[in-house]
């Protein structure tokens, strides 16, 4: 084969690559037969800089679970799996510069369990209360409850123990709670709660008021905004259930629930357990035997902080729901959108969920 034939073949291959790439999603790498199908995909996929991304091939995934499958799942991408086995952190899924850098990184990335001894000492005292209204400190707090059973068969969840910590894992509030209904099952094997612990416990209504006042931090609940203001961010796992049992109301815009955060979920409809998330993304076990609400608080706060401190590019209007983005994929722009390259389509695409990295950034 002479030089001119080689050049012709290369040109054909380049043209074929360009043709195939024309309808290839720049985020998830799916290929489409027609450009209009790619545009429709971008319209409903909400790809953005906030999605978990493979540090090797650049593919974006809807969740860290999907990214983990891409790297080390049943059918991983071969090249990505090879590099990840050598230089990838199994907890945060980042790619390091060398195996030596990986060893140093994982010593810091794999966390150990919280200080249970502190909580057990407070548990013997029954109450630890450091909830204070202030103007600046303690922007985010984690809450966890442990439930006993009520009703004839003990299936009704009643809050009997609660813990709240700050961002630095300090206990702000720990108390046993006296339920409003009779307890028929103390669930001792998992809660460690005995009848005498609840005999003189703080009444539920008292606990409600204290927590509500602390979370609002002097701000009327109807006035709480998504950003700025005095109200605190509330972190937890399955907070809908905890808030229902506590009969508490708090604005969704200030709640960070690790059971509902898309990057931490199995799929768009199924959540991962806190036990699984802690083992997979923090590197240690919780909820074995008698369960401590302090452990749950620490795990959710660490997951929240790990998500909050991701290094995502700052955008002026980061959400698809922002008014400035409402016409990005409008149907009347179809012709214009079909003339855009996949990279240009990705550049105007925005997330359909609030990324927790925005909590730490001054975004309009």
C-alpha angles and dihedrals in degrees: 000000000000127000096263092054091050090052092050092052092049091050090051091049091049091050091049091049091049091049093050093044092052090077098033119113109243091213110042097015095232112155125222132197094225134033092232089061090054090050091051090049091053090047093060103027099066093208113185146155087271095069118100108265133203107244090211109047099013096237114155121222131196093235141008086250089061091045091051090052090049091054106034107357129119092284107022125173102268100226093043091049091051094052093041093053088056103038109007127113110228091208107048093017092227121145117236128207096247142357088259091054088048093055091051092046096049092053086064099033096054105073130200128231121280125264101279094173092069092054095046089055090052090046089060088053090049098218136048113177123181098144108140133170108236138156105233119006127088102026094176130034133180123222131195133172136196118215134214124195130262134179129058093299098033092243098122110097113231121183108240103159133029136184132187124187135181128236091277093054094253115147111247098171135009125167145146110241126218107225120224092229127057114270113238099171122031091188087217095175090068105020103038087214120146127192093252091059091064099039095090097016124139111277116250094242091055091050091049094054094046094050095042092052092046095050094046089047095203095318121118109249092232090055098053113123131199093247134030120001127102101277116111130240111247116214126191148116119264091359092168089069095043093048091048092052090047090044089229128150123205132160114267090225089070097045123097108189117184089201092060104034106114097220090056098044128097092229136341089279105031127069130209117235119252089241090058094044092050093050095043101041104024100031105233140088129253137170097045114145114331107019124223120210088212090063090052091049092051093048095050093045091050091049090048093050092047090054094042095054097053112130102240124163113261115245127190092226108020101174130074087224093059108113091235090062100046094102098041092105100017115154092237088064093056096114092048092046092052089056092055122096119244089254091053091050090051091049092061095040118104138194123265092209133058108256112219090224085077090069088072098042133075097238123166 
